[in-house]
Amino acid sequence: ELMESFKRVFVDSVSNSFYPVPQEAIGVGSVFEGWSPREQDVVYRVLVPLNPPPGHAFHLELNSAGQMAARTFCVRVELVCMCKREQLGEKLLCFLHHSQEELRRKQKPSLLETLCTGSYLDVEKTSHWFYQLVRCSWLHLPQSYSWHLVFQPCSRSCQFRLSKGKKSLMVEMLFGVRHGDSDIFVVSRPTEAQKGGSSTFVSSQPAEADSIPSTAWPETYAVAEAKFFRHVARQAPCDSLHLKCLQVFTCILKGTGFSSSTWKTVVMHVLTTVPLSRWRRREFARRLWDIMAYLHRCLQLKRLEHFVLGNERLPAEISLPPAVQRVEPLNLFEHLARDPAAHREAMRAY
């Protein structure tokens, strides 16, 4: 409800400008997937897709071709002809076919002049604009009369805490650009899965977001993963305990050295190999054993495949760009194969 209210105000706020156009927010991460491990640490994380404004187009250009899971992209902004819209009576001047002097006098600046560095959409400039948009929009929302909002500092997303009496919610609004019509996005800040959780020897994801250039947008699979969990929820029995299994490993066994993203990847793989009819309450212990056995086998082989990249078992409803469909499955345990000491430590932790 809060995100719907924000969207309505967002659309009105940018309607007479050439800033990106926010779309409907998508819930991502453990809270929206239904397995959030610790209630006191809950962060309601949403991704707000950004569409190009009139007269602009977004083009994603691969920035780092090394580790697929660490891929980043640049969002190149291109001006496109608006003459047809102008001829139809819309109050728009084509950026390509009017003089700079006329554009300065009669029209607001293009996106290239506001939120870009060179020809590329700048994450930090966009984050500052998005923060201002949220701050101004909040004053127009009905929720502002009963909730207190306090912003948290962050250069690549909009984070804030909402409180009302004893209730308190932490919210992070990421923003990003979609790969075509797929469920893969480039985002302002790595999601919790990309950051690899709290552990060390099983984390194969990139380091802090602050270490990447301001024009680099990390690729995320969080929307595809959230869609997978919704697919499972529709297909599984009503008493399915697959989410409880994931909570056991991410919460009760926290501190064993395996990150929550590793457990999540393992559980998702097991969900595609064990029929969903076998996740009922009476088979809880067996499924826990299946998950442990799958992780043990991966550790022995020093190979845990990324759940989205190169996975042929994904439900058909999850849409991937052709480049992601064709890629060889990525090994998230590749570092264990390269580092015998890390592998021994992981086996001891198991």
Buried (B, 14 or more C-beta within 10 A) or exposed (E): EBBEBBBEBBEEBBEEBBBBBBBEBBBBBBBBBBBBBEEEEBBBBBBBBBEBBEBBEBBBEEBBEEBBBBBBBBBBBEBEEBEEBBEEEEEBBBBEEBEEEEBEEEBEEBBBEBBBBEBBBBBBBBBBBBBEBBEEBBEEBEBBEEBEBEEEEBBBBBBBBBEEEEEEBBBBBBBBBBBEEBBBBBBBBBBBBBBBBEBEBBBBBBEEBEEBBBBBBBBBBBBBBBBBBBBBBEEBEEEBBBBBBBBBBBBEEBEEBBBBBBBBBBBBBBBBEBEBEBBBEEBBEEBBEBBBEBBEEBBEEBBBBBBBBBBEEBBEEBBBBEBBBEBEBBBBBBBBEEBEEBBEBBEEBB
